[in-house]
Amino acid sequence: ARDEKYDVVLVDTAGRMQHNDTLMRELSKLVNTNRIDLVLFVGEALVGNDGVDQLTTFNRSLADLYVTSSTAAPRLIDGIILTKFDTIDDKVGAAISMVYSTGIPIVFLGVGQHYTDLKKMNVKTLIKTLLK
């Protein structure tokens, strides 16, 4: 990417399942060998509290499968993108649980099918949705 002068490179891990050790090892290696600036977990708001399990298991896998490299510590998840936020009802509480249980912030919310529907996280909007 540097040779081609790209500022941003997105890597899609193709739906790595958090309980598949082989795939998680590949993901950890990818993250830890490429000097990634930002690791974002993309999850669906529809899954409810299963999202907390997915997030914590992914993050734990990144730490547990960390292979010693030039970095002093493993790269863990920096933020959350929560998709399908516009289609949820009572499961919005899972978003709060994800942040509360991990300390990882929600950075963006997906509220539609287009790139313009990816919205920067706004606490007021989340609370408003929660209290509807």
C-alpha positions, 0 to 999 in steps of 0.5 A: 500500500505504501509503494502505491501511495494509498492512505487507507487499506481495508481488510475484510476478514470474511466473517471469521467465526470467533470459535474457529481456532484456525481462522482466528489464528490467521486473523491474529497473524494478519493483524500482528504482522502488518502494523495495522493502525486501527482494528475495528470489529464489525458486528450486527446489532441484530444479534443482541447479547451474542454480539458481546460474546463475539466481540470479547472472543475476537479480542481475547483471540487477538491477545491469546494468539499474539505472536511475538513480533516487533511490537511490544504488545498485541494489537487488540480491537480499537473500536466497533462498527455496529451494522443494521442499527436501523432495524433493531428494537429492544436489542439496542441494549446489546450495544451498551453491553458491548461497550460496558463489558469491553471498554471498546467504543462504538465508532460508527453505526450502520443505518442503511444499505449505502456508504452514506448510511454509515454514521459516526457514533452519537451518544444522544442518538443511541440513548434516544433509540434506547428510550423509544 
